[in-house]
Amino acid sequence: MLDEILTAIEKFNTIIIHRHVRPDPDALGSQAALQEVIRVSYPEKQVFSVGENEPSLSFLAEMDDVDDALYANALVIVCDTANTDRIDDERYQRGEMLIKIDHHPEVDQYGDLQWVEPSASSTSEMIYSLSLHGELLHMNTTAARLLYAGIVGDTGRFMYPNTTKRTMAYAGDLLAYDFDRQQLFDGLYQIKPEIAKLKGYILQNYILGESGLSTIRLTQDIMNEFGLDASQTSQTVSTLGELEGVVAWVMFVEEKNQIRARLRSKGPIINHIAEAFHGGGHPLASGATVYSWEEADKLCQALDVVCSAYAKKLK
Ligand SMILES: [Mn+2]
């Protein structure tokens, strides 16, 4: 598979790289790093990253404006995206050839080539392994910084169980490049006072059930009170995981016409529940959308069932 991907990269002079909407450090890091790796390896090729700019991650990379006409003879690569409706910029279908590179459990099959490795911690880890394959691709400091950010992001700073020996070995390799690690961590983890106050609110108002399921509901009124929009609240999603007794948790964030749900777990598998509620993701970290607080209750009931079953199994 890696050979086929490298052959395609070698063949095309125009390469356009996509990733999922509402990017996280892995989506953006893998996308921009792949762009950089191809650029340094093939200076004569035109390589672009497309999608909406994400202001909170602009310290990692900015997106390119790509004319529709460029797609006609282009290779399109989509990073870190399991389902087609989550791909940022639907022009991904307009290229001459399409490649999917992802570490999420398979949802949609798409692309002329599909490289899917659910055992990889991150798509960034996969891009690094692609760069090591054969002699064609070359790393540089910019790409190393982006891949390190993606790995750190998707492993929760090497804390989640998706962190493997290979993850650590690659991270070690990447640290040999001379980027400013402190500045990178500040960009990823420094929080604004409003976010700190929201964390305080979450810790004062969460609910913890007998099954070990914890929930917090952030209504529009509450976010207005803290002066935050829905996407900024993602920085507080790990907060409830620090509490003793919490097995899985969900953060609901009310938006105009929908309620976003961020699901996390320390053991029970939850992505099938996310899939049942207009979402999906990893076994222990998923996202979903519900359209009323009654539907949010149903989502909680489904989570409660898997948490209880998990607790029983442990006994
Ligand atoms: Mn990822």
Residues whose N, C-alpha, C, O or C-beta is under 5 A from the ligand:
A	BS01	MN	D26 A27 D80 S122 T123 D154
